[in-house]
Every structure is written in C-alpha cells, then in structure tokens.
Amino acid sequence: MIDEVNGSQSRAIGFLLLDNFTMISLASAVEALRMANQLSGEKLYYWYTLTMDGQPVSASDGITITPDASVTQCPALDTVIVAGGLNVPRAYTQRHINWLQAMERQGSKLGAICTGSYLLADAGLLDGYECSTHWEYLAALQEAFPRVKCSNRLFSFDRGRMTCTGGTVPLDMMLKMIKLEHGYPLSTAISEMFICDRVRDESDQQKVPLQHVLGTTQPKLLELVALMEANIEEVIEMDELAGYVNLSRRQMERLFQKYLECSPSRYYLRLRLLRARQLLKQSTMSIIDIAAACGFVSSPHFSKCYREQMGIPPRDERTAVRQSEQSSVEAVERIKPIGQKPEVPSVRKTFSAARTESTFGSVDLSGKKKDET
C-alpha cells in the first residue's frame, strides 16, 4: 500500500487473533514494527488486529482485546499473521479457513506466531512448506498434517510463509523480515532499543529441557535422547540404541541412572507417554491410533502403561479436557462486556508520539539495499 502522507511504500500487516492467543507473542511481533517506524522516521508498516466478526477476543492471560476491524472491514493487507495460543484446534472455525484461503488467492503473504501454524496447516496453506510452531503442539501438527514439513527451529521462512514458535521468538522473526526488507542497520538498531543481547536466527532450535539441564557435558546422553525423541512410533530396541552411539548396553544404563535417575527403557516409555498425552489433549485421533503413533502394539497395553505412569486412563484424560473446556465456555458466557469500546491507538497516533523520542529517524534508509543474507 502507499502511505497517504509521504507517498512511501508501506506494508500493511493484519494479525488475526484467535481465542486464547498468547499476548507476549503478539506484543513481540507488533513492537518490532512500531520501532521500525520510529527509528526510520517513516511509516514502513501499518498493523491491524483482526477477528472474524470484529468482536473483542480474550488472550490466554485473560486480557480482552478489542480488534481494529473484522476481516470483512479491514484494509488491503500485504501479510496476514495468525496469532494462536491455548487449545488452538478449537479456537477457529471454517470461516477462518475460508478467509485465509481467500487471502492467499489474493496474493497476501501468510504467517503465524505461537500455535497459529496449526490453523494455516488445517487450511492446507502449509502443505510442502517448512513450518515452525510451539513445541507443545509440534507432535499434534505433525500427526494431523503429514504434508507439512514441521521443524524444531525457532522460526522458518519459506517462500511466502513465515512461521515461528511462541514467547519472544516473534520479535526475532520480525527482525529477520525487517532486515530482508530494509537492511541490517535498521534491524540491529531495533534489537539495541529492545536490549536484545543476541538476535536469534533460523538455525536456532527450540530448547528441550534435557539440553538446558545438561548443556554439552554429556553428548552421548543427549544423542541417545534425541534418537528416542525421533523414534516414538517405531521404538528402537535398547541394544540397538546403545550401538548407535558406540556404547555398550551397560554403559548406557549407567549414564541414564547417573544423570536422569532412571533406566533408558523407562525414560523412553515416559517420552512416548508424554507424546500420547499431547495427542489426547490436542487432537481428535482415536485412542487406538494414538497408541500406534506412540509405539504401542495394542490399545490395552497402552492404556495400562498410561494409567500406571500418568495416574489416569487415556479415556479419562480426554474426558477431563472436554469438561475443562465446557467450564471455560460457561465462565466466559457469564462475563458480559461493560461500557463502551476503548479507543484503539492507530499507527498514526503511535508514529506521532514517537516524534518526541531522540531516536526518531535515527536510522538512515536512503540508498538502502536489501540484505539477502
């Protein structure tokens, strides 16, 4: 779009907010755009918060956001980014899917933050594309949409798609986008304003708890666990597993007992059951299919192991999730919005306010070249 004030080329980005979206992820993405405008002294980006019907939506922290517009009233968008959060498979409808497909046909670029990739995948808009999503939904997305190239990277850029995990990672993704569109000096200046001592890139992986605890002191143990995590459906025998990392069965047993206080087989079983719990809570797969996807030869054996380890049968786990969802719906229905809708600050307002800052226009974009690295 063309900025009506100075005629410069600007980009309009719409954030489609799903119910229970993650506030920190949205803020991380939007703040990068705001600071790009402030530091450049130009309206490089416009941003709009959207819902399907223009009605307020609640974030996962309970804060209610009044969107700028409904999807039918929003201006032309260069990019649409889906902001997901909790319980994403139940946070959207066929209308969301239809609208996103229409936006893709119109030539808009598509993106997602936190768990928003799940909706893009369900709409068939990530088939054949690299995709990043929050680790908590990675297993469910892989199982439900096998044509999507799921990655454990913090964020992914693939042709007209950009997707990322949650938390503060959207800031890193947007910095990469700004770097590609307006150059390294601007993206660096933004990171300095936000006191980011290190800007993460596409090669960074989502950290797993074990790596965080052990660091690099036990590479063999980390390699063994990585093999287990990569082979949930087709379970590797213990002797074969030890052989992959050039250890004896006894050496492997000692490693697990010393650092994880359990046997390798028990740790492996726990990984498979944790994956099963994700699928029970986040997918509509049958218990039989979940058992097979997690390497169990039969549903009764899976149910027995699950009950022993998790303290609840798989069927009851799924029932508890549905009961919790119903309670949440009833609680929301009892809360009625009061008063008038608050005024939503526009890009023009934030841009005007930024003029008083000493950093306003501090990054010279004249003669800039796109940084393709």
Buried (B, 14 or more C-beta within 10 A) or exposed (E): EEBEEEEEEBBBBBBBBBBBBBBBBBBBBBBBBBBBBBBBBBBBBBBBBBBBEBEEBBBBEEEEBBBBBEBEEBEEBBBBBBBBBBBBBBBBEEEBBEBBBEBBEEEBBBBBBBBBBBBBBBBBBBBEBBBBBBBBBBBBBBBBBEEBBBBBBBBBBBEBBBBBBBBBBBBBBBBBBBBBBBBBBBBBBBBBBBEBEEBBBBEBBBEBEBBEEBEEEBEBBBBBBBBBBEBBEEBBEBEEBBBEBEBEBEEBBEBBEEBBEEBBBEBBBBBBBBBBBBBBBBBEBEBEBBBBBBBBEEBEEBBEBBBEBBEEBBEBBBEEBEEEEEEBEEEEEEEEEEEEEEEEEEBEEBBEEBEEEEBBBBBEBEEBEEBEE
